[in-house]
């Protein structure tokens, strides 16, 4: 600290820096979104480890990122709401709307029940894409480890098929096979319904960027994503 401020750091310096940081943060959180050409919204909950009162603790964060018409991603909001309840997500969504956020064409979500309810209440007819990486984790959680590789291979073959008809065919085959081999896996896939495949309603060139929110969580944390297809890599 002394090196940064070129001398001893007193309480007045700390107080001044805090007031400046707090003012900048409040201004960022209140900024207008009316002129942002947002066409896609990515909503995700995550947990950050922080130190409070000299103790390490976990803080639940709700993160909203927008995708502009030119494909550029922009962080819209980060909120600490104590969890991912419907009320918490609705408060974040209402804040975005009050700040002028244009209605997006698509929302990408992780499948949290509270988020889906909040979205349905605000935008009943909104196109929603369930994150394919989150669903893959759900499938594995419903099966013994000895089946994980086989499930992953079948799932990747389905999600990364080249055409919509191929995806639909492999989806039916996945459900038929796993209903017999491990019913909980088939039930988990069916739980997501058509929302897991919303990306197929868009041009093929957009499928990669729509399928998952995983890449965007890294952006929200300020971490550069590796130069590979991150949703496919996450399924390995």
Residue frames as a rotation matrix with the C-alpha (Angstrom) as fourth column:
UNK 1
0.565 0.825 0.000 0.00
0.825 -0.565 0.000 0.00
0.000 0.000 -1.000 0.00
UNK 2
0.398 -0.491 -0.775 2.81
0.191 -0.781 0.594 2.42
-0.897 -0.385 -0.217 0.87
UNK 3
-0.667 -0.692 0.275 4.41
0.377 0.004 0.926 1.81
-0.642 0.722 0.258 -2.55
UNK 4
-0.189 0.684 0.704 1.12
0.972 0.026 0.235 2.43
0.142 0.729 -0.670 -4.37
UNK 5
0.792 0.607 0.065 0.39
0.579 -0.781 0.233 5.70
0.192 -0.147 -0.970 -2.59
UNK 6
0.068 -0.877 0.475 4.05
0.384 -0.416 -0.824 6.83
0.921 0.239 0.309 -2.36
UNK 7
-0.627 -0.319 0.711 4.01
-0.492 -0.546 -0.678 7.07
0.604 -0.775 0.185 1.41
UNK 8
-0.960 0.280 0.014 2.21
0.142 0.528 -0.837 6.01
-0.242 -0.802 -0.546 4.58
UNK 9
-0.512 0.857 0.059 -1.49
0.101 -0.008 0.995 5.27
0.853 0.516 -0.082 4.19
UNK 10
-0.973 0.190 0.128 -3.72
-0.176 -0.262 -0.949 6.83
-0.147 -0.946 0.289 6.82
UNK 11
-0.446 0.879 0.166 -7.41
0.606 0.433 -0.667 6.47
-0.659 -0.197 -0.726 7.57
UNK 12
0.118 0.510 -0.852 -8.22
-0.287 -0.804 -0.521 9.58
-0.951 0.306 0.052 5.53
UNK 13
-0.593 -0.397 -0.701 -6.62
-0.780 0.065 0.623 8.08
-0.202 0.915 -0.348 2.41
UNK 14
-0.953 0.271 0.137 -8.45
0.280 0.958 0.058 4.78
-0.116 0.094 -0.989 2.85
UNK 15
-0.184 0.941 -0.283 -11.73
0.437 -0.179 -0.881 6.62
-0.880 -0.286 -0.379 3.40
UNK 16
-0.034 0.114 -0.993 -11.23
-0.650 -0.757 -0.064 8.78
-0.759 0.643 0.100 0.30
UNK 17
-0.848 -0.327 -0.418 -10.37
-0.531 0.541 0.653 5.80
0.012 0.775 -0.632 -1.90
UNK 18
-0.776 0.611 0.156 -13.37
0.519 0.760 -0.391 3.88
-0.358 -0.223 -0.907 -0.57
UNK 19
0.010 0.816 -0.577 -15.74
0.058 -0.577 -0.815 6.76
-0.998 -0.026 -0.053 -1.26
UNK 20
-0.283 -0.194 -0.939 -14.41
-0.862 -0.377 0.338 7.06
-0.420 0.906 -0.060 -4.81
UNK 21
-0.982 -0.107 -0.157 -14.70
-0.164 0.894 0.417 3.31
0.096 0.435 -0.895 -5.46
UNK 22
-0.540 0.842 -0.007 -18.19
0.565 0.356 -0.744 3.21
-0.624 -0.406 -0.668 -3.92
UNK 23
0.015 0.539 -0.842 -19.30
-0.344 -0.788 -0.510 6.18
-0.939 0.298 0.173 -6.02
UNK 24
-0.568 -0.302 -0.766 -18.00
-0.818 0.102 0.567 4.59
-0.093 0.948 -0.304 -9.23
UNK 25
-0.977 0.209 0.046 -19.67
0.208 0.978 -0.006 1.28
-0.046 0.003 -0.999 -8.36
UNK 26
-0.263 0.933 -0.246 -23.02
0.382 -0.134 -0.914 2.94
-0.886 -0.335 -0.321 -7.63
UNK 27
-0.052 0.196 -0.979 -22.84
-0.708 -0.699 -0.102 4.92
-0.704 0.688 0.175 -10.88
UNK 28
-0.847 -0.303 -0.436 -22.04
-0.525 0.602 0.602 1.75
0.080 0.739 -0.669 -12.87
UNK 29
-0.831 0.551 0.076 -24.98
0.484 0.784 -0.389 -0.07
-0.274 -0.287 -0.918 -11.29
UNK 30
-0.002 0.877 -0.481 -27.35
0.312 -0.457 -0.833 2.79
-0.950 -0.152 -0.273 -12.08
UNK 31
-0.750 -0.387 -0.536 -26.19
-0.299 -0.525 0.797 3.51
-0.590 0.758 0.278 -15.64
UNK 32
0.285 0.900 -0.331 -28.78
-0.711 -0.033 -0.702 3.56
-0.643 0.435 0.630 -18.41
UNK 33
-0.558 -0.394 0.730 -29.04
0.137 0.824 0.549 0.54
-0.818 0.407 -0.406 -20.68
UNK 34
0.437 0.884 -0.168 -31.50
0.005 -0.189 -0.982 2.15
-0.900 0.428 -0.086 -23.08
UNK 35
0.539 -0.283 -0.794 -28.89
-0.815 -0.413 -0.406 2.65
-0.213 0.866 -0.453 -25.80
UNK 36
-0.506 -0.726 0.466 -27.36
-0.580 0.686 0.439 -0.80
-0.638 -0.048 -0.768 -25.49
UNK 37
0.031 0.523 -0.852 -28.24
-0.967 0.230 0.107 -2.89
0.252 0.820 0.513 -28.59
UNK 38
-0.665 -0.293 0.687 -28.72
-0.582 0.779 -0.231 -6.07
-0.467 -0.554 -0.689 -26.54
UNK 39
-0.069 0.630 -0.773 -30.15
-0.867 0.345 0.359 -9.00
0.493 0.695 0.523 -28.48
UNK 40
0.283 0.099 -0.954 -29.28
0.188 0.970 0.156 -11.83
0.940 -0.224 0.256 -26.09
UNK 41
0.299 -0.122 0.946 -29.17
-0.875 -0.430 0.221 -12.05
0.380 -0.895 -0.235 -22.30
UNK 42
-0.070 -0.387 -0.919 -27.10
0.142 0.908 -0.393 -14.55
0.987 -0.158 -0.008 -20.31
UNK 43
0.358 0.286 0.889 -28.14
-0.813 -0.372 0.448 -15.10
0.459 -0.883 0.100 -16.69
UNK 44
0.165 -0.405 -0.899 -26.17
0.226 0.903 -0.365 -17.25
0.960 -0.143 0.240 -14.30
UNK 45
0.878 0.054 0.475 -25.69
-0.445 -0.270 0.854 -17.74
0.175 -0.961 -0.213 -10.59
UNK 46
0.221 -0.864 -0.452 -22.24
0.218 0.496 -0.840 -18.38
0.951 0.087 0.298 -9.18
UNK 47
0.955 0.016 -0.296 -20.43
0.296 -0.056 0.954 -18.44
-0.001 -0.998 -0.058 -5.85
UNK 48
0.324 -0.872 0.366 -17.34
-0.090 -0.414 -0.906 -16.39
0.942 0.260 -0.213 -5.04
UNK 49
0.412 -0.307 -0.858 -14.95
0.889 0.344 0.303 -16.96
0.202 -0.887 0.415 -2.14
UNK 50
0.256 -0.280 0.925 -14.19
-0.016 -0.958 -0.286 -13.69
0.967 0.058 -0.250 -0.34
UNK 51
-0.537 -0.432 -0.725 -12.79
0.751 0.148 -0.644 -12.50
0.386 -0.890 0.244 2.97
UNK 52
0.228 0.649 0.726 -15.15
-0.055 -0.736 0.675 -10.67
0.972 -0.194 -0.132 5.30
UNK 53
0.715 -0.025 0.699 -14.01
-0.678 -0.272 0.683 -9.60
0.173 -0.962 -0.211 8.76
UNK 54
-0.228 -0.968 0.100 -10.81
-0.973 0.231 0.015 -11.59
-0.038 -0.094 -0.995 8.19
UNK 55
-0.261 0.198 0.945 -12.75
-0.189 0.949 -0.251 -14.78
-0.947 -0.245 -0.210 7.56
UNK 56
-0.949 -0.049 -0.312 -13.11
-0.315 0.186 0.931 -16.66
0.012 0.981 -0.192 4.28
UNK 57
-0.285 0.917 0.280 -16.72
-0.020 0.287 -0.958 -17.09
-0.958 -0.278 -0.063 3.25
UNK 58
-0.746 0.116 0.656 -18.82
0.656 0.304 0.691 -17.81
-0.119 0.946 -0.303 0.19
UNK 59
-0.443 0.600 -0.666 -20.99
-0.267 -0.798 -0.541 -15.16
-0.856 -0.062 0.513 -1.44
UNK 60
-0.113 0.521 0.846 -23.76
0.812 0.538 -0.224 -15.98
-0.572 0.662 -0.484 -3.90
UNK 61
-0.627 -0.162 -0.762 -23.70
-0.229 -0.897 0.379 -13.77
-0.745 0.412 0.525 -7.00
UNK 62
0.421 0.722 0.549 -26.29
0.574 0.257 -0.778 -13.27
-0.702 0.643 -0.306 -9.71
UNK 63
-0.566 -0.745 -0.352 -24.65
0.078 -0.473 0.878 -12.29
-0.820 0.470 0.326 -13.00
UNK 64
0.636 0.737 0.228 -26.25
0.375 -0.037 -0.926 -10.74
-0.674 0.675 -0.300 -16.07
UNK 65
-0.592 -0.784 -0.187 -24.37
0.115 -0.312 0.943 -10.37
-0.797 0.537 0.275 -19.34
UNK 66
0.577 0.766 -0.282 -25.68
-0.167 -0.228 -0.959 -8.99
-0.799 0.601 -0.004 -22.58
UNK 67
-0.378 -0.613 0.694 -24.73
0.682 0.322 0.656 -9.81
-0.626 0.722 0.296 -26.15
UNK 68
-0.152 0.264 -0.952 -24.87
-0.379 -0.906 -0.191 -6.84
-0.913 0.332 0.238 -28.50
UNK 69
0.817 0.570 -0.084 -26.06
-0.254 0.226 -0.941 -7.07
-0.517 0.790 0.329 -32.09
UNK 70
0.484 -0.715 -0.504 -22.42
-0.777 -0.086 -0.624 -7.16
0.403 0.694 -0.597 -33.25
UNK 71
0.555 -0.207 -0.806 -21.67
0.209 0.972 -0.106 -10.14
0.805 -0.109 0.583 -30.98
UNK 72
-0.510 -0.781 0.361 -19.76
-0.153 -0.331 -0.931 -8.18
0.846 -0.530 0.049 -28.34
UNK 73
0.202 0.534 -0.821 -20.48
0.739 0.467 0.486 -9.22
0.642 -0.705 -0.300 -24.76
UNK 74
-0.410 -0.259 0.875 -20.99
-0.270 -0.881 -0.388 -6.66
0.871 -0.395 0.291 -22.00
UNK 75
-0.681 0.138 -0.719 -21.41
0.689 0.454 -0.565 -7.13
0.249 -0.880 -0.404 -18.26
UNK 76
-0.154 0.749 0.645 -24.75
0.114 -0.635 0.764 -5.61
0.982 0.191 0.013 -17.23
UNK 77
0.407 0.352 0.843 -25.09
-0.771 -0.362 0.524 -6.42
0.489 -0.863 0.124 -13.55
UNK 78
-0.444 -0.423 -0.790 -23.63
0.235 0.796 -0.558 -8.34
0.865 -0.434 -0.254 -10.61
UNK 79
0.167 0.613 0.772 -25.84
-0.706 -0.472 0.527 -8.63
0.688 -0.633 0.354 -7.55
UNK 80
-0.913 -0.301 -0.273 -25.44
0.002 0.669 -0.743 -10.23
0.407 -0.680 -0.610 -4.12
UNK 81
-0.161 0.966 0.201 -28.96
-0.722 -0.254 0.643 -11.38
0.672 -0.042 0.739 -3.29
UNK 82
-0.300 -0.021 0.954 -28.31
-0.891 0.363 -0.273 -14.17
-0.341 -0.932 -0.128 -0.81
UNK 83
-0.407 0.161 0.899 -29.32
0.134 0.984 -0.116 -16.93
-0.903 0.073 -0.422 -3.21
UNK 84
-0.989 0.027 -0.143 -31.11
-0.145 -0.086 0.986 -17.77
0.014 0.996 0.089 -6.45
UNK 85
-0.445 0.894 0.046 -34.74
0.492 0.287 -0.822 -17.52
-0.748 -0.344 -0.568 -5.40
UNK 86
0.004 0.560 0.828 -37.47
0.981 -0.163 0.106 -16.31
0.194 0.812 -0.550 -7.75
UNK 87
0.875 0.365 -0.319 -37.64
0.446 -0.863 0.237 -13.03
-0.189 -0.350 -0.918 -5.81
UNK 88
0.137 -0.916 -0.378 -33.87
0.173 -0.354 0.919 -12.50
-0.975 -0.191 0.110 -6.09
UNK 89
-0.635 -0.364 0.682 -33.83
0.687 0.138 0.713 -13.04
-0.353 0.921 0.163 -9.85
UNK 90
0.317 0.813 0.488 -36.97
0.923 -0.383 0.039 -10.95
0.219 0.438 -0.872 -10.34
UNK 91
0.712 -0.127 -0.690 -35.32
0.277 -0.852 0.443 -8.07
-0.645 -0.507 -0.572 -8.48
UNK 92
-0.399 -0.915 -0.056 -32.31
0.225 -0.156 0.962 -8.25
-0.889 0.372 0.268 -10.82
UNK 93
-0.497 0.262 0.827 -34.50
0.868 0.158 0.471 -8.45
-0.007 0.952 -0.306 -13.93
UNK 94
0.630 0.773 -0.073 -36.71
0.776 -0.631 0.021 -5.57
-0.030 -0.070 -0.997 -12.79
UNK 95
0.324 -0.609 -0.724 -33.60
0.161 -0.718 0.677 -3.47
-0.932 -0.336 -0.135 -12.22
UNK 96
-0.689 -0.597 0.411 -32.39
0.466 0.070 0.882 -4.15
-0.555 0.799 0.230 -15.77
UNK 97
-0.096 0.757 0.646 -35.79
0.966 -0.086 0.244 -3.21
0.240 0.647 -0.723 -17.21
UNK 98
0.740 0.390 -0.549 -35.99
0.574 -0.791 0.212 -0.04
-0.351 -0.472 -0.809 -15.11
UNK 99
-0.044 -0.848 -0.529 -32.60
0.053 -0.531 0.846 0.98
-0.998 0.009 0.068 -16.46
UNK 100
0.303 0.320 -0.897 -33.97
-0.754 -0.495 -0.431 0.70
-0.582 0.808 0.092 -19.99
UNK 101
-0.692 -0.594 0.410 -32.76
-0.241 0.726 0.644 -2.71
-0.680 0.347 -0.646 -21.13
UNK 102
-0.214 0.612 -0.762 -34.39
-0.968 -0.029 0.249 -3.55
0.130 0.791 0.598 -24.48
UNK 103
0.585 0.471 0.660 -36.29
-0.538 0.834 -0.119 -6.84
-0.607 -0.286 0.741 -24.55
UNK 104
-0.511 -0.855 -0.094 -33.79
-0.663 0.322 0.676 -9.45
-0.547 0.407 -0.731 -25.80
UNK 105
0.055 0.467 -0.883 -34.51
-0.899 0.407 0.160 -12.05
0.434 0.785 0.442 -28.47
UNK 106
0.434 -0.042 -0.900 -33.17
0.126 0.992 0.015 -14.90
0.892 -0.120 0.436 -26.32
UNK 107
0.401 -0.346 0.848 -32.18
-0.905 -0.295 0.307 -15.62
0.144 -0.891 -0.431 -22.73
UNK 108
0.053 -0.490 -0.870 -29.58
-0.100 0.865 -0.493 -18.28
0.994 0.113 -0.004 -21.84
UNK 109
0.421 0.219 0.880 -30.03
-0.869 -0.181 0.461 -19.78
0.260 -0.959 0.114 -18.36
UNK 110
-0.664 -0.747 -0.036 -28.52
-0.677 0.621 -0.395 -22.47
0.317 -0.238 -0.918 -16.15
UNK 111
-0.309 0.634 -0.709 -31.84
0.092 0.762 0.641 -24.09
0.947 0.133 -0.294 -15.25
UNK 112
-0.982 -0.021 -0.186 -32.28
0.187 -0.084 -0.979 -22.73
0.005 -0.996 0.086 -11.71
UNK 113
-0.289 0.957 0.021 -36.02
0.939 0.279 0.199 -23.00
0.184 0.077 -0.980 -10.87
UNK 114
0.104 0.324 -0.940 -36.18
0.620 -0.760 -0.194 -19.53
-0.778 -0.563 -0.280 -9.33
UNK 115
-0.697 -0.438 -0.567 -34.72
-0.161 -0.675 0.720 -17.94
-0.699 0.593 0.400 -12.45
UNK 116
-0.896 0.378 0.231 -37.09
0.375 0.370 0.850 -19.75
0.236 0.848 -0.474 -14.80
UNK 117
-0.004 0.934 -0.357 -40.11
0.995 -0.032 -0.097 -18.65
-0.102 -0.355 -0.929 -12.73
UNK 118
-0.069 -0.088 -0.994 -38.91
0.280 -0.958 0.066 -15.03
-0.958 -0.274 0.091 -12.65
UNK 119
-0.925 -0.319 -0.205 -38.42
-0.117 -0.275 0.954 -15.04
-0.361 0.907 0.217 -16.43
UNK 120
-0.641 0.742 0.194 -41.84
0.709 0.476 0.521 -16.57
0.294 0.472 -0.831 -17.05
UNK 121
0.144 0.711 -0.688 -43.48
0.867 -0.425 -0.258 -13.90
-0.476 -0.560 -0.678 -14.91
UNK 122
-0.150 -0.288 -0.946 -41.72
-0.040 -0.954 0.297 -11.02
-0.988 0.083 0.132 -16.64
UNK 123
-0.363 -0.040 -0.931 -41.55
-0.912 -0.187 0.364 -12.30
-0.189 0.981 0.032 -20.25
UNK 124
0.224 0.546 0.807 -44.01
-0.472 0.786 -0.400 -15.22
-0.853 -0.291 0.434 -20.61
UNK 125
0.950 0.220 0.222 -43.24
0.082 0.510 -0.856 -15.85
-0.301 0.832 0.467 -24.28
UNK 126
0.404 -0.879 -0.252 -39.47
-0.869 -0.455 0.194 -15.33
-0.286 0.141 -0.948 -24.16
UNK 127
0.727 -0.319 -0.608 -37.23
-0.142 0.796 -0.588 -17.80
0.671 0.514 0.534 -26.04
UNK 128
0.549 -0.506 0.665 -35.08
-0.788 -0.048 0.614 -19.54
-0.279 -0.861 -0.425 -23.41
UNK 129
0.381 -0.542 -0.749 -31.99
-0.325 0.680 -0.657 -21.72
0.865 0.494 0.083 -23.93
UNK 130
0.954 -0.140 0.266 -30.98
-0.200 0.365 0.909 -24.08
-0.224 -0.920 0.320 -21.13
UNK 131
0.181 -0.974 -0.138 -27.20
-0.979 -0.193 0.073 -24.28
-0.097 0.122 -0.988 -20.80
UNK 132
0.704 0.097 -0.704 -26.03
-0.381 0.888 -0.259 -27.57
0.599 0.450 0.662 -22.31
UNK 133
-0.389 -0.904 -0.176 -23.01
-0.206 0.272 -0.940 -27.78
0.898 -0.330 -0.293 -20.00
UNK 134
-0.537 0.278 0.797 -25.14
-0.843 -0.125 -0.524 -27.48
-0.046 -0.952 0.301 -16.86
UNK 135
0.572 0.820 -0.036 -27.48
-0.820 0.569 -0.070 -30.18
-0.037 0.069 0.997 -18.14
UNK 136
0.268 -0.570 -0.777 -24.55
-0.252 0.737 -0.628 -32.49
0.930 0.364 0.054 -18.88
UNK 137
-0.768 -0.546 0.336 -23.48
-0.426 0.043 -0.904 -32.17
0.478 -0.837 -0.266 -15.23
UNK 138
-0.089 0.832 0.547 -27.04
-0.968 0.057 -0.244 -32.93
-0.235 -0.551 0.801 -14.14
UNK 139
0.643 0.333 -0.690 -27.08
-0.589 0.791 -0.168 -36.12
0.490 0.514 0.705 -16.22
UNK 140
-0.210 -0.830 -0.516 -23.83
-0.119 0.546 -0.830 -37.38
0.970 -0.113 -0.213 -14.69
UNK 141
-0.703 -0.032 0.711 -25.12
-0.688 -0.224 -0.690 -36.63
0.182 -0.974 0.135 -11.20
UNK 142
0.288 0.915 0.281 -27.97
-0.930 0.338 -0.147 -39.09
-0.229 -0.219 0.948 -11.80
UNK 143
0.829 -0.024 -0.559 -25.76
-0.260 0.868 -0.423 -42.03
0.496 0.496 0.713 -12.80
UNK 144
0.772 -0.630 0.084 -23.00
0.244 0.415 0.876 -44.17
-0.587 -0.656 0.474 -11.29
UNK 145
0.247 -0.769 -0.590 -19.48
-0.594 -0.601 0.534 -43.19
-0.765 0.219 -0.606 -12.31
UNK 146
-0.481 -0.474 0.737 -18.99
0.192 0.763 0.617 -46.30
-0.855 0.438 -0.276 -14.44
UNK 147
0.194 0.659 0.727 -21.61
0.912 0.151 -0.380 -44.91
-0.360 0.737 -0.572 -16.87
UNK 148
0.362 -0.001 -0.932 -20.27
0.114 -0.992 0.046 -41.36
-0.925 -0.123 -0.359 -17.10
UNK 149
-0.663 -0.696 -0.275 -18.13
-0.199 -0.191 0.961 -41.81
-0.722 0.692 -0.012 -20.20
UNK 150
-0.710 0.456 0.537 -20.91
0.700 0.543 0.465 -43.53
-0.080 0.705 -0.704 -22.12
UNK 151
0.363 0.861 -0.357 -23.44
0.805 -0.483 -0.345 -40.85
-0.469 -0.162 -0.868 -21.14
UNK 152
0.081 -0.424 -0.902 -21.03
-0.103 -0.904 0.415 -38.09
-0.991 0.059 -0.117 -22.13
UNK 153
-0.883 -0.444 0.151 -20.37
0.071 0.192 0.979 -39.64
-0.464 0.875 -0.138 -25.53
UNK 154
-0.342 0.844 0.413 -24.08
0.940 0.307 0.149 -40.08
-0.001 0.439 -0.898 -26.26
UNK 155
0.453 0.525 -0.721 -24.83
0.596 -0.780 -0.193 -36.56
-0.663 -0.342 -0.665 -25.06
UNK 156
-0.295 -0.656 -0.694 -22.08
-0.199 -0.669 0.716 -34.97
-0.935 0.349 0.067 -27.17
UNK 157
-0.875 -0.001 0.484 -23.21
0.436 0.437 0.787 -36.91
-0.212 0.900 -0.382 -30.23
UNK 158
0.078 0.992 0.103 -26.69
0.994 -0.069 -0.084 -35.47
-0.076 0.109 -0.991 -29.73
UNK 159
0.523 0.153 -0.839 -25.86
0.380 -0.922 0.068 -31.86
-0.763 -0.354 -0.541 -28.81
UNK 160
-0.184 -0.729 -0.659 -23.14
-0.389 -0.562 0.730 -31.46
-0.903 0.391 -0.180 -31.47
UNK 161
-0.063 0.252 0.966 -24.95
0.783 0.612 -0.108 -33.15
-0.618 0.750 -0.236 -34.34
UNK 162
-0.854 -0.514 0.082 -24.69
0.435 -0.619 0.654 -31.10
-0.285 0.594 0.752 -37.53
UNK 163
-0.716 0.657 0.235 -28.38
-0.136 -0.461 0.877 -30.58
0.685 0.596 0.419 -38.31
UNK 164
-0.426 0.654 0.625 -31.66
-0.903 -0.273 -0.331 -30.14
-0.046 -0.706 0.707 -36.46
UNK 165
0.582 0.669 -0.462 -33.15
-0.686 0.709 0.164 -33.42
0.437 0.221 0.872 -37.77
UNK 166
-0.068 -0.689 -0.722 -30.02
0.078 0.717 -0.692 -35.29
0.995 -0.103 0.004 -36.62
UNK 167
-0.849 -0.224 0.479 -30.30
-0.405 -0.307 -0.861 -33.73
0.340 -0.925 0.169 -33.17
UNK 168
0.008 0.949 0.315 -33.97
-1.000 0.003 0.016 -34.67
0.014 -0.315 0.949 -32.92
UNK 169
0.552 0.161 -0.818 -33.25
-0.363 0.930 -0.062 -38.25
0.751 0.331 0.572 -33.95
UNK 170
-0.381 -0.798 -0.467 -30.40
0.188 0.427 -0.884 -38.65
0.905 -0.425 -0.013 -31.48
UNK 171
-0.625 0.275 0.730 -32.49
-0.748 -0.478 -0.460 -37.05
0.223 -0.834 0.505 -28.75
UNK 172
0.494 0.868 -0.047 -35.15
-0.840 0.490 0.231 -39.75
0.224 -0.075 0.972 -29.16
UNK 173
0.397 -0.428 -0.812 -32.48
0.026 0.890 -0.456 -42.45
0.918 0.160 0.364 -29.27
UNK 174
-0.676 -0.667 0.314 -30.85
-0.241 -0.202 -0.949 -41.07
0.696 -0.717 -0.024 -26.10
UNK 175
-0.244 0.671 0.700 -34.13
-0.970 -0.179 -0.167 -41.16
0.013 -0.720 0.694 -24.19
UNK 176
0.691 0.524 -0.498 -35.00
-0.562 0.823 0.087 -44.68
0.455 0.220 0.863 -25.40
UNK 177
0.068 -0.774 -0.630 -31.60
0.100 0.633 -0.767 -46.09
0.993 -0.011 0.120 -24.47
UNK 178
-0.802 -0.549 0.236 -31.19
-0.129 -0.226 -0.965 -44.44
0.584 -0.804 0.110 -21.08
UNK 179
0.057 0.882 0.467 -34.78
-0.953 -0.091 0.289 -45.01
0.297 -0.462 0.836 -20.00
UNK 180
0.818 0.194 -0.542 -33.87
-0.145 0.981 0.132 -48.70
0.557 -0.029 0.830 -20.03
UNK 181
0.092 -0.913 -0.397 -30.27
0.472 0.391 -0.790 -48.45
0.877 -0.115 0.467 -18.83
UNK 182
-0.704 -0.248 -0.665 -30.61
0.706 -0.343 -0.620 -45.71
-0.074 -0.906 0.417 -16.16
UNK 183
0.126 0.917 0.378 -34.03
0.938 -0.235 0.257 -44.10
0.324 0.322 -0.889 -16.07
UNK 184
0.458 0.043 -0.888 -32.92
0.604 -0.748 0.275 -41.13
-0.652 -0.662 -0.368 -13.92
UNK 185
-0.644 -0.746 -0.168 -30.65
0.314 -0.458 0.832 -39.98
-0.698 0.483 0.529 -16.76
UNK 186
-0.640 0.488 0.594 -33.47
0.674 -0.014 0.738 -40.04
0.368 0.873 -0.320 -19.30
UNK 187
0.411 0.836 -0.364 -35.78
0.908 -0.341 0.242 -38.25
0.078 -0.430 -0.899 -16.86
UNK 188
0.039 -0.492 -0.870 -33.16
0.478 -0.755 0.449 -35.54
-0.878 -0.433 0.205 -16.30
UNK 189
-0.906 -0.357 0.228 -32.81
0.352 -0.336 0.874 -34.92
-0.235 0.872 0.430 -20.02
UNK 190
-0.312 0.876 0.368 -36.58
0.767 0.003 0.642 -34.77
0.562 0.482 -0.672 -20.48
UNK 191
0.168 0.342 -0.925 -36.87
0.880 -0.474 -0.015 -32.33
-0.444 -0.811 -0.380 -17.56
UNK 192
-0.614 -0.494 -0.616 -35.19
0.187 -0.849 0.494 -29.64
-0.767 0.188 0.614 -19.66
UNK 193
0.428 0.871 0.242 -37.63
0.423 0.044 -0.905 -30.23
-0.799 0.490 -0.349 -22.51
UNK 194
0.620 -0.097 0.779 -37.32
0.767 -0.137 -0.627 -28.27
0.167 0.986 -0.011 -25.73
UNK 195
0.969 -0.247 -0.030 -35.48
-0.230 -0.934 0.273 -25.43
-0.096 -0.258 -0.961 -23.94
UNK 196
0.277 -0.914 0.296 -32.28
0.062 0.325 0.944 -27.47
-0.959 -0.243 0.147 -24.16
UNK 197
-0.322 -0.335 0.885 -32.57
0.826 0.358 0.436 -27.34
-0.463 0.871 0.161 -27.95
UNK 198
0.658 0.579 -0.482 -33.75
0.328 -0.796 -0.509 -23.76
-0.678 0.177 -0.713 -28.51
UNK 199
-0.158 -0.828 -0.539 -30.43
-0.298 -0.480 0.825 -23.06
-0.941 0.291 -0.171 -30.26
UNK 200
-0.652 -0.097 0.752 -31.60
0.561 0.606 0.564 -25.15
-0.511 0.789 -0.341 -33.23
UNK 201
0.475 0.873 0.110 -34.20
0.775 -0.356 -0.522 -22.44
-0.417 0.333 -0.846 -34.01
UNK 202
0.602 -0.370 -0.708 -31.38
-0.318 -0.924 0.212 -20.04
-0.733 0.098 -0.673 -34.86
UNK 203
0.745 -0.391 -0.540 -28.92
-0.560 0.072 -0.825 -19.99
0.362 0.917 -0.165 -37.79
UNK 204
0.811 -0.454 -0.370 -26.26
0.488 0.873 -0.003 -22.71
0.324 -0.178 0.929 -37.59
UNK 205
-0.047 -0.899 0.435 -23.53
0.336 -0.424 -0.841 -20.06
0.941 0.107 0.322 -37.31
UNK 206
-0.049 0.109 0.993 -24.97
-0.724 -0.688 0.040 -19.01
0.688 -0.717 0.113 -33.92
UNK 207
0.708 0.439 -0.553 -25.32
-0.023 0.797 0.604 -22.45
0.706 -0.415 0.574 -32.33
UNK 208
-0.068 -0.853 -0.518 -21.89
0.671 0.345 -0.656 -22.44
0.738 -0.393 0.549 -30.71
UNK 209
-0.829 -0.321 0.459 -22.41
-0.026 -0.797 -0.603 -19.13
0.559 -0.511 0.652 -28.92
UNK 210
-0.039 0.921 0.387 -25.98
-0.760 -0.279 0.588 -19.90
0.649 -0.271 0.711 -27.80
UNK 211
0.167 0.235 -0.958 -25.58
0.066 0.966 0.248 -23.41
0.984 -0.105 0.146 -26.35
UNK 212
0.198 -0.212 -0.957 -24.01
0.908 0.407 0.098 -22.52
0.369 -0.889 0.273 -23.03
UNK 213
0.905 0.079 0.418 -23.49
-0.088 -0.927 0.365 -19.80
0.417 -0.368 -0.831 -20.43
UNK 214
0.700 -0.657 -0.279 -20.18
0.660 0.448 0.603 -21.32
-0.272 -0.607 0.747 -19.29
UNK 215
-0.136 -0.772 0.621 -18.02
0.899 -0.359 -0.250 -19.10
0.416 0.525 0.743 -21.50
UNK 216
0.145 0.290 0.946 -19.81
0.094 -0.956 0.279 -16.03
0.985 0.049 -0.166 -20.23
UNK 217
0.968 0.094 -0.232 -19.31
0.231 0.022 0.973 -16.89
0.097 -0.995 0.000 -16.58
UNK 218
0.143 -0.987 -0.073 -15.56
0.972 0.126 0.200 -16.77
-0.188 -0.099 0.977 -17.26
UNK 219
-0.262 -0.187 0.947 -15.97
0.556 -0.831 -0.010 -13.33
0.789 0.524 0.322 -18.82
UNK 220
0.684 0.615 0.392 -17.90
0.016 -0.550 0.835 -12.14
0.730 -0.564 -0.386 -15.78
UNK 221
0.855 -0.413 -0.314 -15.04
0.427 0.215 0.878 -13.24
-0.295 -0.885 0.361 -13.55
UNK 222
0.710 -0.594 -0.378 -12.51
-0.645 -0.764 -0.011 -11.45
-0.282 0.251 -0.926 -15.74
UNK 223
-0.075 -0.715 0.695 -10.90
-0.136 0.698 0.703 -14.67
-0.988 -0.042 -0.150 -16.89
UNK 224
-0.158 -0.043 -0.987 -9.93
-0.969 -0.185 0.163 -15.06
-0.190 0.982 -0.013 -20.55
UNK 225
0.708 0.481 0.518 -11.46
-0.364 0.876 -0.316 -18.19
-0.606 0.035 0.795 -22.01
UNK 226
-0.288 -0.846 0.449 -9.11
0.032 0.460 0.887 -20.66
-0.957 0.270 -0.105 -23.73
UNK 227
-0.277 0.125 -0.953 -8.90
-0.904 -0.370 0.214 -20.63
-0.325 0.921 0.215 -27.52
UNK 228
-0.988 0.132 -0.074 -11.11
0.096 0.924 0.369 -23.66
0.117 0.358 -0.926 -28.07
UNK 229
-0.175 0.983 0.048 -14.78
-0.231 -0.089 0.969 -24.45
0.957 0.159 0.243 -28.23
UNK 230
-0.750 -0.270 0.604 -15.48
-0.605 -0.088 -0.791 -24.05
0.266 -0.959 -0.097 -24.48
UNK 231
0.217 0.876 0.430 -18.82
-0.955 0.281 -0.091 -25.83
-0.201 -0.391 0.898 -24.36
UNK 232
0.716 -0.043 -0.697 -17.39
-0.284 0.894 -0.347 -28.93
0.638 0.446 0.628 -26.08
UNK 233
-0.362 -0.928 -0.091 -14.27
-0.217 0.179 -0.960 -28.83
0.907 -0.328 -0.266 -23.90
UNK 234
-0.436 0.234 0.869 -16.42
-0.896 -0.200 -0.396 -28.69
0.081 -0.951 0.297 -20.78
UNK 235
0.647 0.760 0.059 -18.04
-0.761 0.649 -0.003 -31.98
-0.040 -0.044 0.998 -21.73
UNK 236
0.102 -0.679 -0.727 -14.79
-0.467 0.613 -0.637 -33.89
0.878 0.405 -0.255 -21.95
